[in-house]
């Protein structure tokens, strides 16, 4: 089971029960994302194979989502335990942060 949790560090407005607490240098998530959309992006990115070779046990440390409309997101492993892992994600503004072999994802 992989889950995407929200992070106040990437919010300027509350979202899905998460208080805003954006860092000054953090990429900001859109406030209009449907509640289930981040989880769907994480699953689509993993299904596309957009995962880092860096691992924490069985879990990839990073996952990248790209769609056909130019949206790019990075997710980073924040917690793991047994068969469960949690990731936090953010819009990726640095194109060099996404591996050149990353594939477009479909939801």
N, C-alpha and C positions, 0 to 999 in steps of 0.2 A: 504494500500500500504506500503510495506516494501522495503527499498532500502539499498544497501551496498555501502558506500562511501569509497574511498581510503583515507589512512592516510599517510602523509609524514613520520610520526614517524616510520613506518615499511618498508621504502624504502631506498635502497642504490643507486637506479637508477630511472630515471623518468618512470612512467607507466601511460598510459591513461590520459595524461595531468597533472599528479600530480608530483610535484617536489620532489626529494629525500631529506630527512632530518632526517634520522634514528637516534634515540636515541642510546646511547652506549649500553644500556641494553635491547633494544627492539628485539623481534623476527623479522626476516626479511622475507618479502614475496618474493616468486619467481618472477623473472622478466618476465618469459615466460608464465604467466597465461593469457589465452584468456580473452578479455575484459568482456565478459558476464559470465565467470566462477564463479567469486565471488558471483554474484547475484543468480546464479543457486545453489551454495552451501548453501547460506542462506535459500532459499526456500525449498531445500531438507531437511535441518536440522529442520526447523519448521514443515514440513510435517511429519517428523519422530518423532516429539514430544520432540526433544532435546532442550528444553527451560527451563530457570530457573523459580523457583517459585517466585523469587524477581521480582516485577513488578513496572513499572512507568505508572500509569493509566492502560490501557489495554495491554501495551507492555511489553514483557519479557525483563529484563535487559540484560540477557546473552543468547546466542544461541551457540550450539556446533555442529560441523560437523565432522564426522568420515567416512572414506571410507574403502573398503576392502584392500587397498594397504598400509595402515598405515599412511595416511595423516590425520592430526587432526588440526582443526581450531577453534578458539573462536571468536565470534562476540559480541560486546558490544554496547548497545544503546547509541547513542551520541546526538540525537535530536528527539523530538516528537512534534506533534501538530495535533490535530484532528484525521483524518484518515490516517496520514502519519507519518512514523518513519524512521530514518536513523541509520544504524549500521556501525561500523568500525570493520574489522576483521584482524586476524593475525594467522600465524602458531603457534600451541600450542606445546611448548616444555615441559611443565610441565604436565605429565600424571595425576597428582593428581588434576589438575584444572578441569578436565572433570569428571562429575558425573559417578559413576559406572553403573548406569542404562541407560546411553546413548546408542542409537541404531546406527547401521551402516546405512549410508545414500546412496541413489541411485539417480543419476542425471537423 
